[in-house]
């Protein structure tokens, strides 16, 4: 896509959703013009201040990979970013993170990676078999985010904006729930698994999310994004990622979780926060009718600070359009 066209095309595409403010659309489209000028994704990463991923090891020996990027203008706060299941801090996900950084220059961004296949196994996560069983079969899910919470505490992060896509949305909720009361500023949850279902059905629904992914990637028109995804694909880490014990345990969670009940618990524990939930009306993992009714109830009947963003004709893979992904996050931040 020609550099001079990408801004206009991105703005027109975002405007068609009828969800985003003029300010959000202008900011994302303006950044798209800048982003299209980079010759390599590494040039883009360098300009955004993207460091190489590092590890944080908690006092109990558990660990988590992370990247931390400082704001480039007057600080507005911290965005804590969570990725989909089995997605590590590879070139593909770093590209998503860097796009969030570039479209929100006033925010410090901290992003945590997830266990995956080689070379992203992250043995430093160091969860015991009992912890994995507990995560899968009980409501004791704190071990999933304990290292992240300890890292944020060590960094003195308070009043953070928690953001997550897919399983990352659930992880953002879990982290918000286990944070100290009144210590969370907002949560932005993008296309979570919306309701309980059988494990076989969950696997089937996940498989159906892959086919539309290419269309969301291609409509960005970003050669550097295509290159970053190609570099990540060379490791083939997803081939074995979903068979790792921790990801099986996470799959069991997603099979049985009731998203709305979990969100209500977070809202009760963190009163006054802003909560934005974005989902595709044709998503394989949500249920449009269920979320439409439930989010209406939370927004109007409970008088909570809740903001539904219903993405018309959106599939679960919508988060792979880095401009739609960034627009959802920027819009949610503007509502806090």
N, C-alpha and C positions, 0 to 999 in steps of 0.2 A: 504494500500500500504506500503511495506517495506521501512524503512527509507533510506536504501542504494540504492533503486531503484528510489525514487521520483525525485531526481535531474536529473538523466538521462532521465527519461520519460518526465519530464516537459520541459527540453531542446529540446528534439526531437519534442515534440508537438509544441512548439513555433517556431522552425525552419521551420516547414512545412508551416507556413503562408508566408514565404519569405518576411517578412516586417521588422524584427527586427535585429539590429546589433548584432555581436558576444558579444559585451560588455553588451548589454541589456539582452541577453539570459543567459549569464554567471552569471550576477548579480541576476536574478530572480531564476534561477535553484539552485544557491548556497544558496539563502535564503530559498528555498523550503526544502532543506536538514535540515537546522536549525529549520524551522517551524514544521517539522514533528516530532521533538523530544519532543515537549511539551505534557504533559499528559492531561492538561485541557486548554480550551480557556482562562480562567481567568489567568492562569500562563503566557500564551502568552501575554495577555493584560498588565499584570504587568511588564513583561520584556520590552515591547515596551514603557512603561511610559504612558499608556492610563489612563487618569483620569475619574472619573464619570462625565457624562454630567452635564453642568451648564447652567444657563440662563443669557442672557444679556438683560437688560431692557433699551430701548432707552429713550431719553428725553421726547418724546411724549407719552410714556407709552407702545409702541409696544415692543415686545420681541422676542427673538429667542434662541433656545437651541444650545449649541456648545460644542466642545471639542478642546483643544489646546495642542499639543505635541511638545516639544522642540527637536531640532536636537541633535544628540549624537556625531557628529564630527564637523569639521570646518563649520560654517553656510554658506549655499549657497543661501538662500532665503526662501520664504514662498509659500507653496501650499495651496490654498483655495479650499476646496472640497465640491461639491454639490451632493446630493443624488437624486435618482428617486422620482417621485411624491408619496406622502403618506408614504414615508419611513422615520421613525424616527431614533434616535440614539439608536436603540435596539442592542441586542447581534450580530445579523446578520450583520448589517451595521458597527458596531464597529469592526468586524472582517475584513471587507473590508478596513476600515481606517487603522487598525493596520498593515495590509499587505503593504499598501502604505508607512506607516511610516518605516517599517522594510526594504523595498527595496529602500528607499531614505533617508538614515540616516543623510544626510547633510541639510535637509530641515525641517523648522518648518512647521507643518501641522495643519491647522485650518479647522474643518469640521462643517457644520451647518446642523441641523436636520429639517425635514419638519413636518407640522401638520399631525396627523394621528388619528386613533381611540383610545379608551381607552386602556392602561393608558397613551397614548402619544398625548392627545388632544391639549396640549400646548395652553391653553386659554390665556396665557400671550402674545400670538401673537397680540391679541387685535386690529384686524383690524375692522373698522366700516363697516356696510352694504354698505354704499356708496363707500368705497374703494374697496370692493369686486366686486360691480357692475362695477366700473370704470376699474378694472383690466380685467374683462371679456369682456367688450364691447368697450373699447377705447384703445389707444396706451399708456396710462399712467400706466405703469407697475412698476414704482419705489417702490410703497408700498410693493411689493413682496420681495424686497431686502434692504429696507431702514434701518432696524435694523442691518442687516449684515454690510452694508456700514458704519454705525455709529460705530459699534464695531471695525471694521478694522481701522478706523480713530483714535479711542481712543487708539488702540494698536500701532499706528505709523507704520502700515503696508503699504509699498509702493512697487511698482514693483513686485507685486504678480503674481504667476502662477495660473490662475483660471481653475479648472477642474470640469467637470460635465458629468454625465451619464444619458441618457434618458431625462426626464424633467429637471434633474440637468444640462444638457448641455444648455438648454434654460435659466435656472437661471444663469449660469455662463456668458452667453452672456449679459443678462440684467444687471447683476452686473458690467460687464466690460464696458458696454455702459454708465452707470450712474456714473462710476468712473471718477475722474478728468482726462482730457487728458494727455497722456504720463505717466500715473501712473500704467499701466498694462504691465507686462513683456510678458506673453503668455496666450493663452487659449487652452485648450484641450477638445474637444467636442466629446463624445462617443455615437454613435447611437441615434441621436436626431430624433424627428418627423420631417420629411424632407419637407413636403408640406401640404397645406390646404386640408381638406376633411370634409365630413359631420360628424355630431356628432355621428350618428348611426354607421357609418363606423369606426370612431375612436374607439368607444367602442368595436366593433367587432374585430378590429385589436389588441387592447390591450389584449382582452381575449385570442387571439391566441398566445400571447407571453408566456403564462404560461406553456404550454405543454413541450417545449424544455428545460425549466429551469433545471429540474432534471439532464439531461445529462451534462450540463455545471458544475453543482455542483459536480456531482459524479466523473468527470474526474480529479478533483484536488487530490483525494485520501486522503483528510485530515479529520481524525476523529474529530479533535477539531472544524473544520469548520462545520461538520455535527451537532455536539453537540450545537454549537452557534446558528445555524438556528433552531434547535429543541427548544431551550430555548426561542427564539424570537417568535416562532409559538404558544407557550402556551398562550400568551396574546391575540391572535386572533384579534389584533388591525386592521388588514386589512379588517375585515368583514364590518366595518362601515366607514372606512377611506374615501372611494371614495364618500360617501354621504354627507360629510361635506361641507358646503357652500364654503369654500376657495378652496377645491379641485374641486368642480363643476366649479368655476370661472377659475381655472387653466386649466381644461378640455376644456373650451370654448376657451381659449388662444391657446392651442395646436391644436384645430380644425381649427383655422383660420390663424395660423402663417405661414409665408413663410420664412423658415430657411435661405435660401441663401441671400434674401434681408436683413434679420436681421443681418447676418454675415457681409455683405458689410457695413452696418451702423457702426458696431463695428470697422471694419478695418479702416474706414474713421475717426472715432473719436479717435482711438488709433493707429496712424500711426507707422509703424515699429515693431509692435508686431509679434510674431510667433504664427500662428494659425494652430493647428492640428485637423483634423476631421477624426475620425475613424467610420466605419460603416460596418455592415454585408451585404454581397451581397444578402442574402436571408432574410433580416430583414423584419418583418411584419410592421414596422413603418417608414422605410425609403423607398427610391425608388432608386435602384442601378443605373439605367441608368441616372436618373436625377442628382444624386450626382456625378456620374463619369464625366459627361459632365460639370456640373457647377463648380466642384472643379478643373478640368483641366483649365477651363477659368480663374478662380481666380488665379491659380498658374502661368500660363504661359502668358495669355493675359494681366492681370492686373499687373503682376510682383510683386505681394504681397508675403510676406513670409508665404506661405500657404503650408501645408503638408497633402495630403490625405493618409489615411491608410485604404485600402480596404480589409476587412477581408473575405477571400474566404469561401463561404458556411456558413457564420456567420448568426445566428438568433439574434433577439433583445436581447435575454437573455444572450448574450455573456459576459455581465458585471458580471454575476454570477460565472464565472470562475475567481477566485481571481488572478490567475497567468497571464491570458491573460489581465485582467483589469490592473494589476500592470505593465505588459510589455508595454502596450499602453502608460501609463503615463510616465514611465521611458524613453521610446523612444522619446516621445514628448519633454520632458525636455532636452534631448540630442541635439535636433534640434534648441534650442533657442540660 
